[in-house]
Amino acid sequence: MAAGFLNTCTVQKSRAVLNRVHILFHFTAILFLLYYRISSLLHGNVPFVSWIVITISELIFTFIWILTQAFRWRPVVRTVEPENLPGDDKLPGVDVFICTTDSNKEPVVEVMNTVLSVMALDYPPEKLAVYVSDDGGAPETLYALKEACQFAMSWIPFCRKYGIKNRCPDAYFSSSDDSERLVWSDEFKGEEQNIKLNYEKFKKNVDKTSDVEESDRPDRPAHVEVIYDNRKNEGFEDDQSKMPLLVYVSRERRPSHPHRFKAGALNALLRVSGIMSNAPYTLLLDCDMYCNDPTSAKQAMCFHLDPKISGSLAYAQFPQVFYNVSKNDIYDGQARSAYKTRYQGMDGIRGTVCAGTGYYLKKKALYCRPGNEDEFLNEAEKNFGHSRKFIDSLTALNGKPVNERENLSAAIIEEAKGLASCTFEDNTEWGKEIGYSYDCMLESTFTGYLLHCKGWKSVYLYPKRPCFLGCATIDMKDAMVQLMNWSSALVEVGLSRFSPLTYGMSRVSILQNLCYGYFMFSHFFSVPCFLYGIVPQLCFLFGIPLYPKVTNPWFAAFATVFISSLCQHLYEVLSSGGSVSTWWNEQRIWMIKSVTACLFGCLDVFFKWLGIAKESFRSTNKSIDQEKLEKYEKGKFNFKGAKNFMIPLILLVLLNLGCFIGGLKGLIHRRNVEEMFGQGFLSLYIFVLGLPILEGLIPKLSN
C-alpha cells in the first residue's frame, strides 16, 4: 500500500451542535402543541370530529419529524487522496453495469454517450469491463454499441493524450467551457476537428437505425456478444489506445416467466461478468448518467482499499448531479435536501442509503455477510445455480487478477447465455438472499438497506467536480411518475416484514433505522397534508375555531413550530449553497408532490393490497422535448399529461381560495379575528403555494 492516508472523514461539529439545539427547541414546542391539543380534546369543550382529525394529522407530522432528525445528528464530509493509491498494476478490477430498457424513452445516442464516458475512465483498461444490459432487446442498441466501439478507438486516445476531463463526447462538444482546450496547438485543433467529424458521423449512423424494428419484444432468447475484447490491447505498444472489455447483454424474455425488472437485469449481469471478467468491484450507472470525472474509480478505491474500513465496506456512493437543471429548478430536480443534507447526515451513522446509480459496490457484499465469505458457498449450487464456472468465480473474487481470466471463447459465450436465461434462477436464492433483492421495485435502495442490516457499511463522497452527471425530469408528468414509483415501492417495504419498525430494529443502529424509516414512511405526509388543506379551511368558512386566540399564550406553540420549521429549512438551503428562491421553490414543490404523487403512491400500495392494481414499473421519459425545455427554463410548470395527478391539488387550491374569501366575509360580521387568525393564515399560505399551479392550469382547462 502506498504511503499516506487515502481518505478523511470530518464531522461538521458546528452544524451538528446547531442541529441538536434546534431539535431540543423544536421538540419542546411540539410537546406544548400536542399537550394543548390532547388536553383540550379530553376536556370535551371543542368540536370533536374536526379536532381529532387535526390532532391525528399533527401526530403523524410529529412522527415523521422525529424520523427526520436522525439525518441532522452527525453530518460528515469526506475527502480522498487518489495520489496515495498503489500503482495501476495493483489496483483491483472494476466491472461497469449500464442498464437500458426502452429506446423510445431512453435515446440510444444518449446511452452510448454514457458508455463512451465509462470506457474512457482513468483506470487500467485491462482491469476495466463495461457491460450494457438491453432489456428491450433493441437491434438499434446493439448496432449503436458497435458504432460506439469504433468511435471509442479514436475518442479514448484523444482524451488521454490531452488530459480531457469531460469524456462524454456530446457534453464535450456542446460545452462552451474552454478550460478543456488549454492546449490550443495546431495539432490539438486538427485532432479535435477530426474527432468532432467522427462523432457527427457516429450520431448519423445511429439515428439511421431508429424505429427500424420494434424494440421491446417480450419473447426472445438471451443474447450475449463481446463487442471489444481487451485482450487485443496486448498487441498495442501505445497505452493511450488501449480500451476496456465491452459486452452487450440482452437476457432471455418469456411471457410465462417473471421479468424482475432492473433487479433481474443486474443479477444477470453479476453472473455474466463473473465468468467473463470477474472484477471484485462494480460501478452501477443509469443509462443517462455519464461520467463527468474520469478519476471516479480511483476516488472510490480510496475507500475500498483503505484497510481501516474496507473489511466491512459495501459501497461508496456518489451524488446524482444533473446537467439540465435550470436556475429556478421548479421541480426540485437537483434533490438538494437529499444529496447535500440527508446523505451527509446518514453517512455519519454507519453509511448512507444506496441511490441506485453512481456507486462502486463490492460484489462480495451481495453474496455474504462481513467476514463470512463462505456463508452461501457450502451449498453453492442450491444457492447460486448449476453453473460451475460461476461458482468458481465466486471463490476467486478475493485475489484472482483480472488479466488471468479465461479466453472469451464460444463456450464461455454459451455459458453466459445460460446465465442470462429465464430459468437459471429457479430454485435458487437469487433475489432472496443472493444478489439484488426482488422484494422491492427500488432494487438498489432496498438491497442497500438489506446490506446494512447484514452488517455492511457504506460511505458518501460529494467531490467538488461532480463525478457523474445525469438528466433531470423537466415536466410535471415525468416528475410525478418518478416520485409515484419511488413512494409506492418504499411505502410497500415500510408496511412489509422488512419494515424498519420491526426487521431493522435489531439489525442496524437506532439512528440509521430512523433514517430508513423516514425514506419508507415520509410519503404518509400526504395524508395529514391533505387533511390540513381541507379541515381548517372548512372550519374557517363556518367560524369554527381549531387554534387558540392570537392573544392566548398557547398560540405561541403553534407559531413557534411553524416558524421554526421554515427557519430550519431556510438554514439548510442557505448553508448548502442555495438561495431564498431555492427555499421557496422547494416549499412549493414539496406541497405539490405531497398531495399528488406521494398520495397516489400510497393509494397504489392500498390498491395492490386489495388486488385492484398489479405490480408494474412506469419508466421515466429521458428524451428531451424542445417545448418542455423552453417552459422549464422560463420557470413555467408543464402540466401536459399530468392533469390526473393534479386533481387533488386543484381541489385544495380552489377550496382554500373559496374558504379564505368566505371566511373573510364571516370575520367582518363575527369580528372573531383572534380566534380565526391561524386558520385564515393557513388557508392563504396553501393558496399562495398553489397559485402558480392554478395559473398554469386555467389556460389548459379553458381550451
Steps between C-alpha positions, in 0.01 A plus 500: 500500500631844415603725784255762627130498578245427231201685643384720785168527679420832671201548728327833441502589869350850484219378276439198726487716816263750338279215378484342847410830665225552244372145554463568875334836443263377229407182687411703809263712293345185350438355847320818605294489180400136548423558870263780406332286234453188711405680824242710316362185339472323835316791657235466230439871436617492137345379171584130532522375139702784350719521810589131504574499124744788543652339810566176312652700214734678741601168659595369153697819435679452833584136424655586163681801649661271760620269223651797315719610791729198465644659184596811698671328791852443363561636148843425355706604198751269332803572282730265308867494397523288181870581465563271799355196324731216395618471139262408219632143497375452859153651457203257506272446202175692450197382302263776388129419464279723284133408460263622230143389434308709248680666210200730447522650849877456536657641181766264365752777430474614862555144624806466278642826638480345846677189371775704334558708813541181707734336249725806531533481880846572637553138601715214365308378189597137567323528837188673372196335340179662380176301479191646334173330589229555239169381643322624189703271276518784247706432184581871481661486846731216397587676176561828684729324748714370215512848347593646840783250527636614164478865602666421836815387317567863411318673787677326791858562375409865437370541859807334650750685283368846591374426852136570417286487816156505340509167319138494390530609134159665479568707813853580385403631158193690624682666789588869481767451767844538343689368804523162323670667202797657675740339255369681192793384287451444129540127558231504771257705291550270203441185701200652676341590167551145370349355818202731472440392139522136609252567776249663264538201268446265794178678600366492144569129472320434829204719409453307173417185693228661714150356464621225269357220712276469799733537798334324788430140396355310797599158357866459405811296588799630693764684299855554629758650268855622561531831315864555597733252667767688696744217442559673168678770703798269543605577144496878554827672575317827567317491836275787390325277245408223744130449567298306760295187442159589351212251516137517387246299703133453425353244738237250396139617509202267512141607578458199729790599727523796741704789365641632830562838335837669566591273792478200267721675244763582763506144633547372146792743455655380827503144369614580147779728621602232751613260229635765262697761697417420865606834646451526878332842465227637281379847405123536450384776266166605356510517123465881507761560774833556326846522661599862547828428681720216371658455845181379674618136511824596672309726739279206595804277546626746764227347718493142375878461539521667841579215743326686783157485338522267200415183693142611568452749215232402246485804273618856445214724390539814289222761467271528202565838339307617195631706210160625381368650825386859442572793730149487648488117519122511543472119528788467751683278253832552678352344820713733709356386833599140423848535354624800700332437835354156564769289334777678692304457821441131440865451408590596856301209642643187332423590140262664261219352295576358155375744234473244218770653280850642537629254760797264510395172658700211637344197330575278796256704710212364288597142582585493870532686830818683607770251598290201392602446136403133484152556641316385187777301331445193718194421290613692194280343230190523718562870566667625180382260229658217303776692319833364621691779326304765686546326835874480435497874429353564846781317672749702295357844580765560766822521308467354151653763269275608217770440240505130587144444383414240238482582132153613397439191291174386343452267798519794743247695292260205505545468875426871534177460303396226740573731795274763338213258441156521662523165675852522645381652829231237560541330840793726596546784747542767230285801588447367853830457685729539200551802272251782459173444681171446315288613796498866395485688169774733627753218480815691591351700788337194653806280445713770665264489798538122522880533476497737797278254687760228434773713657654666194580873498512763228656842442389813316732727305392838362802621298539857371482381140194275453615152402172423324248721324150396404181631343231627740127497424381830351123463502236430762387163362847341505573648843173360637544157339852471639399600852193276492724203410731578791228568756298192409804271521630645828162507674450139399828408672411706807180298541664164429696260718812704415366810673761701696256492791543123527762343271756778524460567872742230615728508195616860461568792733203700629594814307558313173171320552323835544650616169368197316171550680485850356556378143222243537243692705551865402259458208220472757551876529242510221218398735536775767592754228177422320297518821673823600399642164131420558390493864632834634375679190145366531503587869624848409212535255243412767668682788609190695833567678771231493784709640531717812455875479799706392510657847489157668848380617430159343501661155875551542553122482332479158679809369835372630466161331406661168771768501763261640437253216531770235817640658662156523424436134632845404821441696561167325439655158730797557775293667504260203545772239134572424309828504171632637352427157617138533336482842168630367503267198569203728213602729267522203597174327498318836134587549419415137668160518361420845133523396548355151772244422558395863126465556461295180799286604338418833170425325684275253622285790146484639359394162767230466405371844137480385605326180371784280842605371790283385876534543631714217782738415424835338819602320596867498538672166865609454458656157498882487207681338584855387164644607538349847854629524401857414224506762728347760778754443246783534384360835153405369335175608413256223183304581464317170404142581497569876143622553395183682785547746397863557134439589558485880713815489251693285222413743712612797600830338142580398368395843755718677416796276125459556531447873737792539262738320197360684684501832602864454137594447410310816769683696350833402170403659624285790809709580676194650834570332703385800338155494511448125839654418690167490253334264479802273878525476530125425239527224680797346840329525382186319328709232814707439712183469256355250431821309754436218337161446162663459645761265648227281188284494233761430606551133517123452156442650346784299628341178 
